[in-house]
C-alpha cells in the first residue's frame, strides 16, 4: 500500500486537539517521515507498514518531553488510529492525505 505524500492529521490529547502535517516518503527503499506540528518539526522513528497498518514513534519536547507511539490504519486517503504517550490515555488520531491540485 502506498502511504507516501502529505497528510493533515489531528491528534486528540488531554490538552486539546493538536494538528500536524506528516510528510511520508521513501528514500533508498526505506519509508521515512517528518511531522511538522504547531510547535516543532520531528523525525518519525521506526516507521513500520504492514498491509494497511502504519506505526511509528516520535519524541516530542513541547508541551512536555515524551515519546508518542502512533498506530493507525490507512484506508485510501484516510487515516484513523491512536497515539499513546507516557502515562496519558491513548488519544484518537485522524488524518487525510493532501491531494495535489490538478492543473486546469
mmCIF file of the C-alpha atoms, coordinates in Angstrom:
data_MODEL
# 
_entry.id   MODEL 
# 
loop_
_atom_site.group_PDB 
_atom_site.id 
_atom_site.type_symbol 
_atom_site.label_atom_id 
_atom_site.label_alt_id 
_atom_site.label_comp_id 
_atom_site.label_asym_id 
_atom_site.label_entity_id 
_atom_site.label_seq_id 
_atom_site.pdbx_PDB_ins_code 
_atom_site.Cartn_x 
_atom_site.Cartn_y 
_atom_site.Cartn_z 
_atom_site.occupancy 
_atom_site.B_iso_or_equiv 
_atom_site.pdbx_formal_charge 
_atom_site.auth_seq_id 
_atom_site.auth_comp_id 
_atom_site.auth_asym_id 
_atom_site.auth_atom_id 
_atom_site.pdbx_PDB_model_num 
ATOM 1   C CA . UNK A 1 1   ? 0.000  0.000  0.000   1.00 0.00 ? 1   UNK A CA 1 
ATOM 2   C CA . UNK A 1 2   ? 1.321  3.431  -0.910  1.00 0.00 ? 2   UNK A CA 1 
ATOM 3   C CA . UNK A 1 3   ? 1.323  5.874  2.018   1.00 0.00 ? 3   UNK A CA 1 
ATOM 4   C CA . UNK A 1 4   ? 3.772  8.424  0.646   1.00 0.00 ? 4   UNK A CA 1 
ATOM 5   C CA . UNK A 1 5   ? 2.655  12.025 0.447   1.00 0.00 ? 5   UNK A CA 1 
ATOM 6   C CA . UNK A 1 6   ? 1.441  14.785 2.741   1.00 0.00 ? 6   UNK A CA 1 
ATOM 7   C CA . UNK A 1 7   ? -1.158 14.088 5.411   1.00 0.00 ? 7   UNK A CA 1 
ATOM 8   C CA . UNK A 1 8   ? -3.077 16.607 7.532   1.00 0.00 ? 8   UNK A CA 1 
ATOM 9   C CA . UNK A 1 9   ? -3.529 14.944 10.921  1.00 0.00 ? 9   UNK A CA 1 
ATOM 10  C CA . UNK A 1 10  ? -5.398 15.779 14.125  1.00 0.00 ? 10  UNK A CA 1 
ATOM 11  C CA . UNK A 1 11  ? -4.447 14.156 17.440  1.00 0.00 ? 11  UNK A CA 1 
ATOM 12  C CA . UNK A 1 12  ? -6.825 14.377 20.418  1.00 0.00 ? 12  UNK A CA 1 
ATOM 13  C CA . UNK A 1 13  ? -4.918 14.904 23.673  1.00 0.00 ? 13  UNK A CA 1 
ATOM 14  C CA . UNK A 1 14  ? -5.868 15.814 27.242  1.00 0.00 ? 14  UNK A CA 1 
ATOM 15  C CA . UNK A 1 15  ? -4.507 19.295 26.391  1.00 0.00 ? 15  UNK A CA 1 
ATOM 16  C CA . UNK A 1 16  ? -6.748 19.671 23.340  1.00 0.00 ? 16  UNK A CA 1 
ATOM 17  C CA . UNK A 1 17  ? -6.550 18.707 19.696  1.00 0.00 ? 17  UNK A CA 1 
ATOM 18  C CA . UNK A 1 18  ? -3.111 19.078 18.120  1.00 0.00 ? 18  UNK A CA 1 
ATOM 19  C CA . UNK A 1 19  ? -2.658 19.460 14.372  1.00 0.00 ? 19  UNK A CA 1 
ATOM 20  C CA . UNK A 1 20  ? 0.313  18.314 12.346  1.00 0.00 ? 20  UNK A CA 1 
ATOM 21  C CA . UNK A 1 21  ? 1.304  17.644 8.768   1.00 0.00 ? 21  UNK A CA 1 
ATOM 22  C CA . UNK A 1 22  ? 3.073  14.371 8.064   1.00 0.00 ? 22  UNK A CA 1 
ATOM 23  C CA . UNK A 1 23  ? 5.403  14.091 5.089   1.00 0.00 ? 23  UNK A CA 1 
ATOM 24  C CA . UNK A 1 24  ? 5.914  10.415 4.238   1.00 0.00 ? 24  UNK A CA 1 
ATOM 25  C CA . UNK A 1 25  ? 8.464  9.409  1.608   1.00 0.00 ? 25  UNK A CA 1 
ATOM 26  C CA . UNK A 1 26  ? 10.685 6.510  0.586   1.00 0.00 ? 26  UNK A CA 1 
ATOM 27  C CA . UNK A 1 27  ? 14.444 7.028  0.445   1.00 0.00 ? 27  UNK A CA 1 
ATOM 28  C CA . UNK A 1 28  ? 16.792 4.200  -0.547  1.00 0.00 ? 28  UNK A CA 1 
ATOM 29  C CA . UNK A 1 29  ? 13.878 1.774  -0.246  1.00 0.00 ? 29  UNK A CA 1 
ATOM 30  C CA . UNK A 1 30  ? 13.113 2.789  3.361   1.00 0.00 ? 30  UNK A CA 1 
ATOM 31  C CA . UNK A 1 31  ? 9.900  4.518  4.460   1.00 0.00 ? 31  UNK A CA 1 
ATOM 32  C CA . UNK A 1 32  ? 10.697 7.762  6.266   1.00 0.00 ? 32  UNK A CA 1 
ATOM 33  C CA . UNK A 1 33  ? 8.740  10.711 7.564   1.00 0.00 ? 33  UNK A CA 1 
ATOM 34  C CA . UNK A 1 34  ? 8.713  14.151 9.114   1.00 0.00 ? 34  UNK A CA 1 
ATOM 35  C CA . UNK A 1 35  ? 5.998  15.522 11.384  1.00 0.00 ? 35  UNK A CA 1 
ATOM 36  C CA . UNK A 1 36  ? 5.531  19.288 11.211  1.00 0.00 ? 36  UNK A CA 1 
ATOM 37  C CA . UNK A 1 37  ? 3.414  20.344 14.155  1.00 0.00 ? 37  UNK A CA 1 
ATOM 38  C CA . UNK A 1 38  ? 2.258  23.555 15.749  1.00 0.00 ? 38  UNK A CA 1 
ATOM 39  C CA . UNK A 1 39  ? 5.380  23.846 17.890  1.00 0.00 ? 39  UNK A CA 1 
ATOM 40  C CA . UNK A 1 40  ? 8.112  21.646 16.411  1.00 0.00 ? 40  UNK A CA 1 
ATOM 41  C CA . UNK A 1 41  ? 9.317  19.566 13.483  1.00 0.00 ? 41  UNK A CA 1 
ATOM 42  C CA . UNK A 1 42  ? 10.148 15.950 14.284  1.00 0.00 ? 42  UNK A CA 1 
ATOM 43  C CA . UNK A 1 43  ? 11.607 12.944 12.521  1.00 0.00 ? 43  UNK A CA 1 
ATOM 44  C CA . UNK A 1 44  ? 9.235  9.987  12.641  1.00 0.00 ? 44  UNK A CA 1 
ATOM 45  C CA . UNK A 1 45  ? 11.112 6.987  14.070  1.00 0.00 ? 45  UNK A CA 1 
ATOM 46  C CA . UNK A 1 46  ? 10.816 3.253  13.359  1.00 0.00 ? 46  UNK A CA 1 
ATOM 47  C CA . UNK A 1 47  ? 8.146  3.603  10.659  1.00 0.00 ? 47  UNK A CA 1 
ATOM 48  C CA . UNK A 1 48  ? 6.549  0.206  10.041  1.00 0.00 ? 48  UNK A CA 1 
ATOM 49  C CA . UNK A 1 49  ? 4.000  -0.506 7.319   1.00 0.00 ? 49  UNK A CA 1 
ATOM 50  C CA . UNK A 1 50  ? 2.257  -3.894 7.415   1.00 0.00 ? 50  UNK A CA 1 
ATOM 51  C CA . UNK A 1 51  ? -0.633 -4.093 4.975   1.00 0.00 ? 51  UNK A CA 1 
ATOM 52  C CA . UNK A 1 52  ? -2.858 -1.128 5.797   1.00 0.00 ? 52  UNK A CA 1 
ATOM 53  C CA . UNK A 1 53  ? -1.412 -0.608 9.298   1.00 0.00 ? 53  UNK A CA 1 
ATOM 54  C CA . UNK A 1 54  ? 1.236  2.078  9.888   1.00 0.00 ? 54  UNK A CA 1 
ATOM 55  C CA . UNK A 1 55  ? 3.076  2.591  13.168  1.00 0.00 ? 55  UNK A CA 1 
ATOM 56  C CA . UNK A 1 56  ? 5.880  4.865  14.369  1.00 0.00 ? 56  UNK A CA 1 
ATOM 57  C CA . UNK A 1 57  ? 7.037  6.906  17.321  1.00 0.00 ? 57  UNK A CA 1 
ATOM 58  C CA . UNK A 1 58  ? 8.259  10.441 17.701  1.00 0.00 ? 58  UNK A CA 1 
ATOM 59  C CA . UNK A 1 59  ? 9.944  12.171 20.616  1.00 0.00 ? 59  UNK A CA 1 
ATOM 60  C CA . UNK A 1 60  ? 8.256  15.465 21.442  1.00 0.00 ? 60  UNK A CA 1 
ATOM 61  C CA . UNK A 1 61  ? 9.634  18.185 23.700  1.00 0.00 ? 61  UNK A CA 1 
ATOM 62  C CA . UNK A 1 62  ? 6.589  20.501 23.835  1.00 0.00 ? 62  UNK A CA 1 
ATOM 63  C CA . UNK A 1 63  ? 4.415  20.916 25.786  1.00 0.00 ? 63  UNK A CA 1 
ATOM 64  C CA . UNK A 1 64  ? 6.390  18.242 27.687  1.00 0.00 ? 64  UNK A CA 1 
ATOM 65  C CA . UNK A 1 65  ? 9.038  15.650 26.869  1.00 0.00 ? 65  UNK A CA 1 
ATOM 66  C CA . UNK A 1 66  ? 7.692  12.213 25.954  1.00 0.00 ? 66  UNK A CA 1 
ATOM 67  C CA . UNK A 1 67  ? 7.669  9.582  23.253  1.00 0.00 ? 67  UNK A CA 1 
ATOM 68  C CA . UNK A 1 68  ? 4.403  9.334  21.357  1.00 0.00 ? 68  UNK A CA 1 
ATOM 69  C CA . UNK A 1 69  ? 3.643  5.934  19.850  1.00 0.00 ? 69  UNK A CA 1 
ATOM 70  C CA . UNK A 1 70  ? 1.273  6.001  16.858  1.00 0.00 ? 70  UNK A CA 1 
ATOM 71  C CA . UNK A 1 71  ? -0.721 3.099  15.452  1.00 0.00 ? 71  UNK A CA 1 
ATOM 72  C CA . UNK A 1 72  ? -3.009 3.933  12.518  1.00 0.00 ? 72  UNK A CA 1 
ATOM 73  C CA . UNK A 1 73  ? -4.886 2.214  9.718   1.00 0.00 ? 73  UNK A CA 1 
ATOM 74  C CA . UNK A 1 74  ? -4.709 3.666  6.213   1.00 0.00 ? 74  UNK A CA 1 
ATOM 75  C CA . UNK A 1 75  ? -7.846 3.446  4.083   1.00 0.00 ? 75  UNK A CA 1 
ATOM 76  C CA . UNK A 1 76  ? -7.128 5.123  0.750   1.00 0.00 ? 76  UNK A CA 1 
ATOM 77  C CA . UNK A 1 77  ? -6.647 8.804  1.590   1.00 0.00 ? 77  UNK A CA 1 
ATOM 78  C CA . UNK A 1 78  ? -7.844 8.487  5.218   1.00 0.00 ? 78  UNK A CA 1 
ATOM 79  C CA . UNK A 1 79  ? -6.019 7.512  8.384   1.00 0.00 ? 79  UNK A CA 1 
ATOM 80  C CA . UNK A 1 80  ? -7.509 6.610  11.779  1.00 0.00 ? 80  UNK A CA 1 
ATOM 81  C CA . UNK A 1 81  ? -5.974 5.211  14.914  1.00 0.00 ? 81  UNK A CA 1 
ATOM 82  C CA . UNK A 1 82  ? -4.384 6.158  18.225  1.00 0.00 ? 82  UNK A CA 1 
ATOM 83  C CA . UNK A 1 83  ? -1.391 7.921  19.734  1.00 0.00 ? 83  UNK A CA 1 
ATOM 84  C CA . UNK A 1 84  ? -0.138 6.982  23.213  1.00 0.00 ? 84  UNK A CA 1 
ATOM 85  C CA . UNK A 1 85  ? 2.331  8.996  25.247  1.00 0.00 ? 85  UNK A CA 1 
ATOM 86  C CA . UNK A 1 86  ? 3.718  8.159  28.658  1.00 0.00 ? 86  UNK A CA 1 
ATOM 87  C CA . UNK A 1 87  ? 1.067  7.880  31.374  1.00 0.00 ? 87  UNK A CA 1 
ATOM 88  C CA . UNK A 1 88  ? -1.534 9.708  29.259  1.00 0.00 ? 88  UNK A CA 1 
ATOM 89  C CA . UNK A 1 89  ? -4.501 7.763  27.891  1.00 0.00 ? 89  UNK A CA 1 
ATOM 90  C CA . UNK A 1 90  ? -4.379 6.957  24.175  1.00 0.00 ? 90  UNK A CA 1 
ATOM 91  C CA . UNK A 1 91  ? -5.791 9.736  22.019  1.00 0.00 ? 91  UNK A CA 1 
ATOM 92  C CA . UNK A 1 92  ? -7.638 9.431  18.731  1.00 0.00 ? 92  UNK A CA 1 
ATOM 93  C CA . UNK A 1 93  ? -5.767 10.173 15.526  1.00 0.00 ? 93  UNK A CA 1 
ATOM 94  C CA . UNK A 1 94  ? -7.477 11.078 12.267  1.00 0.00 ? 94  UNK A CA 1 
ATOM 95  C CA . UNK A 1 95  ? -5.964 12.304 9.052   1.00 0.00 ? 95  UNK A CA 1 
ATOM 96  C CA . UNK A 1 96  ? -6.470 12.902 5.382   1.00 0.00 ? 96  UNK A CA 1 
ATOM 97  C CA . UNK A 1 97  ? -3.941 12.782 2.565   1.00 0.00 ? 97  UNK A CA 1 
ATOM 98  C CA . UNK A 1 98  ? -3.428 16.149 0.903   1.00 0.00 ? 98  UNK A CA 1 
ATOM 99  C CA . UNK A 1 99  ? -4.012 15.600 -2.804  1.00 0.00 ? 99  UNK A CA 1 
ATOM 100 C CA . UNK A 1 100 ? -2.061 17.958 -5.057  1.00 0.00 ? 100 UNK A CA 1 
ATOM 101 C CA . UNK A 1 101 ? -4.414 20.075 -7.131  1.00 0.00 ? 101 UNK A CA 1 
ATOM 102 C CA . UNK A 1 102 ? -4.639 19.213 -10.786 1.00 0.00 ? 102 UNK A CA 1 
ATOM 103 C CA . UNK A 1 103 ? -3.778 21.869 -13.389 1.00 0.00 ? 103 UNK A CA 1 
ATOM 104 C CA . UNK A 1 104 ? -6.846 23.450 -15.011 1.00 0.00 ? 104 UNK A CA 1 
# 
